[in-house]
């Protein structure tokens, strides 16, 4: 099981941005985040099972947003 550490990830990312004002990238053991001044970000997951879990959450909340599995 993947622990729910949303608050921890948010805190670590916020701390990183605050301490590294000129950086545009954050990376830990689960993912890499490239963030932009306009407030958007690209997230690359390092663990494939996290992608599956996120897709399950998206499909549950936004039916039809993702293509069907093949």
HTML snippet that shows the backbone in 3Dmol.js (N, CA, C, O; Angstrom):
<script src="https://3Dmol.org/build/3Dmol-min.js"></script>
<div id="view" style="width:600px;height:400px;position:relative"></div>
<script>
const pdb = `
ATOM      1  N   UNK A   1       0.819  -1.204   0.000  1.00  0.00           N
ATOM      2  CA  UNK A   1       0.000   0.000   0.000  1.00  0.00           C
ATOM      3  C   UNK A   1       0.863   1.269   0.000  1.00  0.00           C
ATOM      4  O   UNK A   1       1.955   1.303   0.567  1.00  0.00           O
ATOM      5  N   UNK A   2       0.348   2.279  -0.637  1.00  0.00           N
ATOM      6  CA  UNK A   2       1.034   3.573  -0.695  1.00  0.00           C
ATOM      7  C   UNK A   2       0.467   4.454   0.412  1.00  0.00           C
ATOM      8  O   UNK A   2      -0.740   4.690   0.449  1.00  0.00           O
ATOM      9  N   UNK A   3       1.317   4.946   1.318  1.00  0.00           N
ATOM     10  CA  UNK A   3       0.810   5.784   2.409  1.00  0.00           C
ATOM     11  C   UNK A   3       0.279   7.118   1.887  1.00  0.00           C
ATOM     12  O   UNK A   3       0.759   7.637   0.880  1.00  0.00           O
ATOM     13  N   UNK A   4      -0.706   7.660   2.576  1.00  0.00           N
ATOM     14  CA  UNK A   4      -1.254   8.972   2.225  1.00  0.00           C
ATOM     15  C   UNK A   4      -0.368  10.033   2.873  1.00  0.00           C
ATOM     16  O   UNK A   4      -0.468  10.294   4.072  1.00  0.00           O
ATOM     17  N   UNK A   5       0.491  10.633   2.070  1.00  0.00           N
ATOM     18  CA  UNK A   5       1.387  11.651   2.624  1.00  0.00           C
ATOM     19  C   UNK A   5       1.269  12.960   1.861  1.00  0.00           C
ATOM     20  O   UNK A   5       2.259  13.658   1.638  1.00  0.00           O
ATOM     21  N   UNK A   6       0.028  13.287   1.460  1.00  0.00           N
ATOM     22  CA  UNK A   6      -0.185  14.519   0.698  1.00  0.00           C
ATOM     23  C   UNK A   6       0.320  15.746   1.437  1.00  0.00           C
ATOM     24  O   UNK A   6       0.973  16.602   0.839  1.00  0.00           O
ATOM     25  N   UNK A   7       0.030  15.844   2.719  1.00  0.00           N
ATOM     26  CA  UNK A   7       0.462  17.021   3.478  1.00  0.00           C
ATOM     27  C   UNK A   7       1.977  17.087   3.547  1.00  0.00           C
ATOM     28  O   UNK A   7       2.556  18.169   3.443  1.00  0.00           O
ATOM     29  N   UNK A   8       2.621  15.946   3.719  1.00  0.00           N
ATOM     30  CA  UNK A   8       4.080  15.907   3.797  1.00  0.00           C
ATOM     31  C   UNK A   8       4.707  16.325   2.474  1.00  0.00           C
ATOM     32  O   UNK A   8       5.672  17.089   2.462  1.00  0.00           O
ATOM     33  N   UNK A   9       4.171  15.836   1.367  1.00  0.00           N
ATOM     34  CA  UNK A   9       4.705  16.188   0.048  1.00  0.00           C
ATOM     35  C   UNK A   9       4.526  17.679  -0.202  1.00  0.00           C
ATOM     36  O   UNK A   9       5.438  18.339  -0.700  1.00  0.00           O
ATOM     37  N   UNK A  10       3.372  18.208   0.135  1.00  0.00           N
ATOM     38  CA  UNK A  10       3.108  19.634  -0.044  1.00  0.00           C
ATOM     39  C   UNK A  10       4.083  20.471   0.780  1.00  0.00           C
ATOM     40  O   UNK A  10       4.613  21.470   0.293  1.00  0.00           O
ATOM     41  N   UNK A  11       4.317  20.069   2.013  1.00  0.00           N
ATOM     42  CA  UNK A  11       5.249  20.794   2.882  1.00  0.00           C
ATOM     43  C   UNK A  11       6.665  20.738   2.330  1.00  0.00           C
ATOM     44  O   UNK A  11       7.357  21.754   2.286  1.00  0.00           O
ATOM     45  N   UNK A  12       7.099  19.544   1.906  1.00  0.00           N
ATOM     46  CA  UNK A  12       8.460  19.414   1.370  1.00  0.00           C
ATOM     47  C   UNK A  12       8.638  20.242   0.107  1.00  0.00           C
ATOM     48  O   UNK A  12       9.669  20.893  -0.065  1.00  0.00           O
ATOM     49  N   UNK A  13       7.642  20.227  -0.784  1.00  0.00           N
ATOM     50  CA  UNK A  13       7.728  21.028  -2.003  1.00  0.00           C
ATOM     51  C   UNK A  13       7.758  22.513  -1.658  1.00  0.00           C
ATOM     52  O   UNK A  13       8.563  23.261  -2.212  1.00  0.00           O
ATOM     53  N   UNK A  14       6.893  22.941  -0.755  1.00  0.00           N
ATOM     54  CA  UNK A  14       6.881  24.342  -0.339  1.00  0.00           C
ATOM     55  C   UNK A  14       8.202  24.769   0.281  1.00  0.00           C
ATOM     56  O   UNK A  14       8.714  25.850  -0.013  1.00  0.00           O
ATOM     57  N   UNK A  15       8.753  23.916   1.143  1.00  0.00           N
ATOM     58  CA  UNK A  15      10.058  24.211   1.750  1.00  0.00           C
ATOM     59  C   UNK A  15      11.138  24.309   0.685  1.00  0.00           C
ATOM     60  O   UNK A  15      11.985  25.201   0.728  1.00  0.00           O
ATOM     61  N   UNK A  16      11.104  23.389  -0.270  1.00  0.00           N
ATOM     62  CA  UNK A  16      12.101  23.389  -1.346  1.00  0.00           C
ATOM     63  C   UNK A  16      12.023  24.688  -2.154  1.00  0.00           C
ATOM     64  O   UNK A  16      13.047  25.313  -2.431  1.00  0.00           O
ATOM     65  N   UNK A  17      10.813  25.087  -2.527  1.00  0.00           N
ATOM     66  CA  UNK A  17      10.643  26.312  -3.320  1.00  0.00           C
ATOM     67  C   UNK A  17      11.129  27.523  -2.523  1.00  0.00           C
ATOM     68  O   UNK A  17      11.795  28.403  -3.068  1.00  0.00           O
ATOM     69  N   UNK A  18      10.795  27.564  -1.239  1.00  0.00           N
ATOM     70  CA  UNK A  18      11.213  28.690  -0.391  1.00  0.00           C
ATOM     71  C   UNK A  18      12.737  28.760  -0.252  1.00  0.00           C
ATOM     72  O   UNK A  18      13.316  29.846  -0.277  1.00  0.00           O
ATOM     73  N   UNK A  19      13.380  27.607  -0.105  1.00  0.00           N
ATOM     74  CA  UNK A  19      14.830  27.564   0.112  1.00  0.00           C
ATOM     75  C   UNK A  19      15.641  27.632  -1.181  1.00  0.00           C
ATOM     76  O   UNK A  19      16.835  27.930  -1.143  1.00  0.00           O
ATOM     77  N   UNK A  20      15.016  27.362  -2.309  1.00  0.00           N
ATOM     78  CA  UNK A  20      15.714  27.325  -3.601  1.00  0.00           C
ATOM     79  C   UNK A  20      14.973  28.198  -4.601  1.00  0.00           C
ATOM     80  O   UNK A  20      14.397  27.694  -5.565  1.00  0.00           O
ATOM     81  N   UNK A  21      14.988  29.478  -4.376  1.00  0.00           N
ATOM     82  CA  UNK A  21      14.193  30.434  -5.164  1.00  0.00           C
ATOM     83  C   UNK A  21      14.454  30.366  -6.667  1.00  0.00           C
ATOM     84  O   UNK A  21      13.554  30.653  -7.457  1.00  0.00           O
ATOM     85  N   UNK A  22      15.649  29.997  -7.074  1.00  0.00           N
ATOM     86  CA  UNK A  22      15.967  29.991  -8.500  1.00  0.00           C
ATOM     87  C   UNK A  22      15.785  28.620  -9.140  1.00  0.00           C
ATOM     88  O   UNK A  22      15.999  28.463 -10.342  1.00  0.00           O
ATOM     89  N   UNK A  23      15.398  27.643  -8.358  1.00  0.00           N
ATOM     90  CA  UNK A  23      15.182  26.297  -8.888  1.00  0.00           C
ATOM     91  C   UNK A  23      13.791  26.198  -9.506  1.00  0.00           C
ATOM     92  O   UNK A  23      12.886  26.938  -9.123  1.00  0.00           O
ATOM     93  N   UNK A  24      13.622  25.296 -10.450  1.00  0.00           N
ATOM     94  CA  UNK A  24      12.305  25.030 -11.047  1.00  0.00           C
ATOM     95  C   UNK A  24      11.998  23.543 -10.996  1.00  0.00           C
ATOM     96  O   UNK A  24      11.098  23.068 -11.689  1.00  0.00           O
ATOM     97  N   UNK A  25      12.744  22.804 -10.178  1.00  0.00           N
ATOM     98  CA  UNK A  25      12.587  21.357 -10.154  1.00  0.00           C
ATOM     99  C   UNK A  25      12.721  20.833  -8.722  1.00  0.00           C
ATOM    100  O   UNK A  25      13.581  21.271  -7.957  1.00  0.00           O
ATOM    101  N   UNK A  26      11.846  19.885  -8.384  1.00  0.00           N
ATOM    102  CA  UNK A  26      11.898  19.190  -7.099  1.00  0.00           C
ATOM    103  C   UNK A  26      11.853  17.700  -7.392  1.00  0.00           C
ATOM    104  O   UNK A  26      11.136  17.260  -8.290  1.00  0.00           O
ATOM    105  N   UNK A  27      12.618  16.923  -6.636  1.00  0.00           N
ATOM    106  CA  UNK A  27      12.640  15.482  -6.870  1.00  0.00           C
ATOM    107  C   UNK A  27      12.785  14.754  -5.541  1.00  0.00           C
ATOM    108  O   UNK A  27      13.558  15.164  -4.675  1.00  0.00           O
ATOM    109  N   UNK A  28      12.025  13.661  -5.390  1.00  0.00           N
ATOM    110  CA  UNK A  28      12.204  12.778  -4.244  1.00  0.00           C
ATOM    111  C   UNK A  28      12.094  11.340  -4.725  1.00  0.00           C
ATOM    112  O   UNK A  28      12.191  11.080  -5.925  1.00  0.00           O
ATOM    113  N   UNK A  29      11.893  10.401  -3.805  1.00  0.00           N
ATOM    114  CA  UNK A  29      11.895   8.987  -4.190  1.00  0.00           C
ATOM    115  C   UNK A  29      10.654   8.570  -4.975  1.00  0.00           C
ATOM    116  O   UNK A  29      10.664   7.521  -5.618  1.00  0.00           O
ATOM    117  N   UNK A  30       9.585   9.370  -4.935  1.00  0.00           N
ATOM    118  CA  UNK A  30       8.352   8.993  -5.622  1.00  0.00           C
ATOM    119  C   UNK A  30       8.133   9.693  -6.950  1.00  0.00           C
ATOM    120  O   UNK A  30       7.574   9.099  -7.872  1.00  0.00           O
ATOM    121  N   UNK A  31       8.562  10.944  -7.071  1.00  0.00           N
ATOM    122  CA  UNK A  31       8.327  11.673  -8.310  1.00  0.00           C
ATOM    123  C   UNK A  31       9.264  12.855  -8.471  1.00  0.00           C
ATOM    124  O   UNK A  31       9.961  13.264  -7.543  1.00  0.00           O
ATOM    125  N   UNK A  32       9.255  13.391  -9.690  1.00  0.00           N
ATOM    126  CA  UNK A  32       9.981  14.623 -10.004  1.00  0.00           C
ATOM    127  C   UNK A  32       8.933  15.652 -10.422  1.00  0.00           C
ATOM    128  O   UNK A  32       8.005  15.337 -11.167  1.00  0.00           O
ATOM    129  N   UNK A  33       9.087  16.870  -9.943  1.00  0.00           N
ATOM    130  CA  UNK A  33       8.146  17.939 -10.263  1.00  0.00           C
ATOM    131  C   UNK A  33       8.923  19.093 -10.876  1.00  0.00           C
ATOM    132  O   UNK A  33       9.870  19.607 -10.280  1.00  0.00           O
ATOM    133  N   UNK A  34       8.515  19.494 -12.070  1.00  0.00           N
ATOM    134  CA  UNK A  34       9.053  20.707 -12.692  1.00  0.00           C
ATOM    135  C   UNK A  34       7.946  21.740 -12.572  1.00  0.00           C
ATOM    136  O   UNK A  34       6.841  21.535 -13.074  1.00  0.00           O
ATOM    137  N   UNK A  35       8.241  22.843 -11.911  1.00  0.00           N
ATOM    138  CA  UNK A  35       7.202  23.840 -11.659  1.00  0.00           C
ATOM    139  C   UNK A  35       7.541  25.157 -12.341  1.00  0.00           C
ATOM    140  O   UNK A  35       8.700  25.456 -12.625  1.00  0.00           O
ATOM    141  N   UNK A  36       6.495  25.931 -12.594  1.00  0.00           N
ATOM    142  CA  UNK A  36       6.602  27.142 -13.391  1.00  0.00           C
ATOM    143  C   UNK A  36       6.065  28.342 -12.620  1.00  0.00           C
ATOM    144  O   UNK A  36       5.265  28.183 -11.698  1.00  0.00           O
ATOM    145  N   UNK A  37       6.504  29.541 -12.995  1.00  0.00           N
ATOM    146  CA  UNK A  37       6.111  30.771 -12.300  1.00  0.00           C
ATOM    147  C   UNK A  37       4.607  31.004 -12.318  1.00  0.00           C
ATOM    148  O   UNK A  37       4.062  31.585 -11.380  1.00  0.00           O
ATOM    149  N   UNK A  38       3.933  30.562 -13.365  1.00  0.00           N
ATOM    150  CA  UNK A  38       2.489  30.808 -13.453  1.00  0.00           C
ATOM    151  C   UNK A  38       1.676  29.880 -12.549  1.00  0.00           C
ATOM    152  O   UNK A  38       0.447  29.954 -12.524  1.00  0.00           O
ATOM    153  N   UNK A  39       2.371  28.999 -11.799  1.00  0.00           N
ATOM    154  CA  UNK A  39       1.691  28.146 -10.828  1.00  0.00           C
ATOM    155  C   UNK A  39       1.351  26.757 -11.318  1.00  0.00           C
ATOM    156  O   UNK A  39       0.717  25.991 -10.592  1.00  0.00           O
ATOM    157  N   UNK A  40       1.755  26.405 -12.533  1.00  0.00           N
ATOM    158  CA  UNK A  40       1.505  25.061 -13.037  1.00  0.00           C
ATOM    159  C   UNK A  40       2.741  24.195 -12.817  1.00  0.00           C
ATOM    160  O   UNK A  40       3.817  24.692 -12.481  1.00  0.00           O
ATOM    161  N   UNK A  41       2.563  22.884 -13.014  1.00  0.00           N
ATOM    162  CA  UNK A  41       3.681  21.963 -12.809  1.00  0.00           C
ATOM    163  C   UNK A  41       3.504  20.724 -13.670  1.00  0.00           C
ATOM    164  O   UNK A  41       2.389  20.371 -14.057  1.00  0.00           O
ATOM    165  N   UNK A  42       4.613  20.074 -13.962  1.00  0.00           N
ATOM    166  CA  UNK A  42       4.623  18.766 -14.618  1.00  0.00           C
ATOM    167  C   UNK A  42       5.120  17.768 -13.583  1.00  0.00           C
ATOM    168  O   UNK A  42       6.169  17.972 -12.972  1.00  0.00           O
ATOM    169  N   UNK A  43       4.373  16.695 -13.387  1.00  0.00           N
ATOM    170  CA  UNK A  43       4.751  15.678 -12.410  1.00  0.00           C
ATOM    171  C   UNK A  43       5.095  14.394 -13.146  1.00  0.00           C
ATOM    172  O   UNK A  43       4.301  13.903 -13.948  1.00  0.00           O
ATOM    173  N   UNK A  44       6.274  13.849 -12.879  1.00  0.00           N
ATOM    174  CA  UNK A  44       6.704  12.565 -13.443  1.00  0.00           C
ATOM    175  C   UNK A  44       6.827  11.575 -12.292  1.00  0.00           C
ATOM    176  O   UNK A  44       7.636  11.759 -11.382  1.00  0.00           O
ATOM    177  N   UNK A  45       6.017  10.530 -12.345  1.00  0.00           N
ATOM    178  CA  UNK A  45       6.042   9.522 -11.290  1.00  0.00           C
ATOM    179  C   UNK A  45       7.173   8.538 -11.527  1.00  0.00           C
ATOM    180  O   UNK A  45       7.405   8.109 -12.658  1.00  0.00           O
ATOM    181  N   UNK A  46       7.873   8.181 -10.468  1.00  0.00           N
ATOM    182  CA  UNK A  46       8.961   7.214 -10.556  1.00  0.00           C
ATOM    183  C   UNK A  46       8.476   5.801 -10.264  1.00  0.00           C
ATOM    184  O   UNK A  46       9.170   4.829 -10.562  1.00  0.00           O
ATOM    185  N   UNK A  47       7.294   5.686  -9.685  1.00  0.00           N
ATOM    186  CA  UNK A  47       6.737   4.377  -9.330  1.00  0.00           C
ATOM    187  C   UNK A  47       5.460   4.155 -10.137  1.00  0.00           C
ATOM    188  O   UNK A  47       4.464   4.846  -9.922  1.00  0.00           O
ATOM    189  N   UNK A  48       5.482   3.192 -11.069  1.00  0.00           N
ATOM    190  CA  UNK A  48       4.322   2.961 -11.942  1.00  0.00           C
ATOM    191  C   UNK A  48       3.021   2.705 -11.184  1.00  0.00           C
ATOM    192  O   UNK A  48       1.953   3.081 -11.666  1.00  0.00           O
ATOM    193  N   UNK A  49       3.084   2.077 -10.016  1.00  0.00           N
ATOM    194  CA  UNK A  49       1.848   1.802  -9.281  1.00  0.00           C
ATOM    195  C   UNK A  49       1.178   3.094  -8.811  1.00  0.00           C
ATOM    196  O   UNK A  49      -0.033   3.117  -8.587  1.00  0.00           O
ATOM    197  N   UNK A  50       1.952   4.162  -8.662  1.00  0.00           N
ATOM    198  CA  UNK A  50       1.349   5.446  -8.302  1.00  0.00           C
ATOM    199  C   UNK A  50       0.528   6.012  -9.451  1.00  0.00           C
ATOM    200  O   UNK A  50      -0.509   6.638  -9.232  1.00  0.00           O
ATOM    201  N   UNK A  51       0.991   5.792 -10.671  1.00  0.00           N
ATOM    202  CA  UNK A  51       0.237   6.231 -11.850  1.00  0.00           C
ATOM    203  C   UNK A  51      -1.097   5.496 -11.892  1.00  0.00           C
ATOM    204  O   UNK A  51      -2.136   6.109 -12.137  1.00  0.00           O
ATOM    205  N   UNK A  52      -1.074   4.183 -11.653  1.00  0.00           N
ATOM    206  CA  UNK A  52      -2.308   3.395 -11.648  1.00  0.00           C
ATOM    207  C   UNK A  52      -3.273   3.894 -10.575  1.00  0.00           C
ATOM    208  O   UNK A  52      -4.468   4.031 -10.834  1.00  0.00           O
ATOM    209  N   UNK A  53      -2.766   4.164  -9.378  1.00  0.00           N
ATOM    210  CA  UNK A  53      -3.632   4.642  -8.300  1.00  0.00           C
ATOM    211  C   UNK A  53      -4.218   6.022  -8.619  1.00  0.00           C
ATOM    212  O   UNK A  53      -5.396   6.275  -8.367  1.00  0.00           O
ATOM    213  N   UNK A  54      -3.392   6.906  -9.172  1.00  0.00           N
ATOM    214  CA  UNK A  54      -3.877   8.233  -9.539  1.00  0.00           C
ATOM    215  C   UNK A  54      -4.927   8.130 -10.641  1.00  0.00           C
ATOM    216  O   UNK A  54      -5.940   8.828 -10.595  1.00  0.00           O
ATOM    217  N   UNK A  55      -4.698   7.275 -11.620  1.00  0.00           N
ATOM    218  CA  UNK A  55      -5.684   7.084 -12.685  1.00  0.00           C
ATOM    219  C   UNK A  55      -7.002   6.566 -12.124  1.00  0.00           C
ATOM    220  O   UNK A  55      -8.067   6.980 -12.582  1.00  0.00           O
ATOM    221  N   UNK A  56      -6.950   5.663 -11.135  1.00  0.00           N
ATOM    222  CA  UNK A  56      -8.172   5.169 -10.499  1.00  0.00           C
ATOM    223  C   UNK A  56      -8.935   6.313  -9.827  1.00  0.00           C
ATOM    224  O   UNK A  56     -10.160   6.390  -9.926  1.00  0.00           O
ATOM    225  N   UNK A  57      -8.214   7.189  -9.153  1.00  0.00           N
ATOM    226  CA  UNK A  57      -8.853   8.328  -8.477  1.00  0.00           C
ATOM    227  C   UNK A  57      -9.476   9.275  -9.498  1.00  0.00           C
ATOM    228  O   UNK A  57     -10.607   9.725  -9.320  1.00  0.00           O
ATOM    229  N   UNK A  58      -8.743   9.576 -10.563  1.00  0.00           N
ATOM    230  CA  UNK A  58      -9.261  10.467 -11.611  1.00  0.00           C
ATOM    231  C   UNK A  58     -10.500   9.864 -12.256  1.00  0.00           C
ATOM    232  O   UNK A  58     -11.494  10.560 -12.456  1.00  0.00           O
ATOM    233  N   UNK A  59     -10.451   8.572 -12.583  1.00  0.00           N
ATOM    234  CA  UNK A  59     -11.589   7.909 -13.228  1.00  0.00           C
ATOM    235  C   UNK A  59     -12.821   7.915 -12.326  1.00  0.00           C
ATOM    236  O   UNK A  59     -13.944   8.047 -12.813  1.00  0.00           O
ATOM    237  N   UNK A  60     -12.621   7.775 -11.027  1.00  0.00           N
ATOM    238  CA  UNK A  60     -13.739   7.771 -10.084  1.00  0.00           C
ATOM    239  C   UNK A  60     -14.396   9.150 -10.002  1.00  0.00           C
ATOM    240  O   UNK A  60     -15.620   9.256  -9.938  1.00  0.00           O
ATOM    241  N   UNK A  61     -13.590  10.190 -10.003  1.00  0.00           N
ATOM    242  CA  UNK A  61     -14.124  11.545  -9.849  1.00  0.00           C
ATOM    243  C   UNK A  61     -14.526  12.198 -11.172  1.00  0.00           C
ATOM    244  O   UNK A  61     -15.401  13.064 -11.200  1.00  0.00           O
ATOM    245  N   UNK A  62     -13.887  11.781 -12.267  1.00  0.00           N
ATOM    246  CA  UNK A  62     -14.153  12.377 -13.577  1.00  0.00           C
ATOM    247  C   UNK A  62     -14.336  11.273 -14.616  1.00  0.00           C
ATOM    248  O   UNK A  62     -13.460  11.062 -15.454  1.00  0.00           O
ATOM    249  N   UNK A  63     -15.461  10.571 -14.566  1.00  0.00           N
ATOM    250  CA  UNK A  63     -15.692   9.484 -15.528  1.00  0.00           C
ATOM    251  C   UNK A  63     -15.587  10.003 -16.960  1.00  0.00           C
ATOM    252  O   UNK A  63     -16.115  11.067 -17.283  1.00  0.00           O
ATOM    253  N   UNK A  64     -14.914   9.260 -17.798  1.00  0.00           N
ATOM    254  CA  UNK A  64     -14.759   9.648 -19.192  1.00  0.00           C
ATOM    255  C   UNK A  64     -13.564  10.543 -19.456  1.00  0.00           C
ATOM    256  O   UNK A  64     -13.270  10.839 -20.614  1.00  0.00           O
ATOM    257  N   UNK A  65     -12.861  10.985 -18.413  1.00  0.00           N
ATOM    258  CA  UNK A  65     -11.709  11.873 -18.611  1.00  0.00           C
ATOM    259  C   UNK A  65     -10.501  11.126 -19.162  1.00  0.00           C
ATOM    260  O   UNK A  65      -9.664  11.709 -19.851  1.00  0.00           O
ATOM    261  N   UNK A  66     -10.414   9.839 -18.859  1.00  0.00           N
ATOM    262  CA  UNK A  66      -9.285   9.026 -19.320  1.00  0.00           C
ATOM    263  C   UNK A  66      -9.771   8.020 -20.357  1.00  0.00           C
ATOM    264  O   UNK A  66     -10.922   7.587 -20.305  1.00  0.00           O
ATOM    265  N   UNK A  67      -8.910   7.642 -21.298  1.00  0.00           N
ATOM    266  CA  UNK A  67      -9.305   6.612 -22.260  1.00  0.00           C
ATOM    267  C   UNK A  67      -9.483   5.271 -21.549  1.00  0.00           C
ATOM    268  O   UNK A  67      -8.913   5.054 -20.480  1.00  0.00           O
ATOM    269  N   UNK A  68     -10.264   4.381 -22.133  1.00  0.00           N
ATOM    270  CA  UNK A  68     -10.469   3.065 -21.539  1.00  0.00           C
ATOM    271  C   UNK A  68      -9.171   2.270 -21.553  1.00  0.00           C
ATOM    272  O   UNK A  68      -8.321   2.447 -22.426  1.00  0.00           O
ATOM    273  N   UNK A  69      -9.037   1.388 -20.561  1.00  0.00           N
ATOM    274  CA  UNK A  69      -7.841   0.544 -20.490  1.00  0.00           C
ATOM    275  C   UNK A  69      -7.911  -0.530 -21.554  1.00  0.00           C
ATOM    276  O   UNK A  69      -8.984  -1.039 -21.879  1.00  0.00           O
ATOM    277  N   UNK A  70      -6.748  -0.867 -22.092  1.00  0.00           N
ATOM    278  CA  UNK A  70      -6.713  -1.917 -23.123  1.00  0.00           C
ATOM    279  C   UNK A  70      -5.884  -3.068 -22.662  1.00  0.00           C
ATOM    280  O   UNK A  70      -5.733  -4.050 -23.389  1.00  0.00           O
TER     281      UNK A  70
END
`;
const viewer = $3Dmol.createViewer("view");
viewer.addModel(pdb, "pdb");
viewer.setStyle({}, {cartoon: {color: "spectrum"}});
viewer.zoomTo();
viewer.render();
</script>
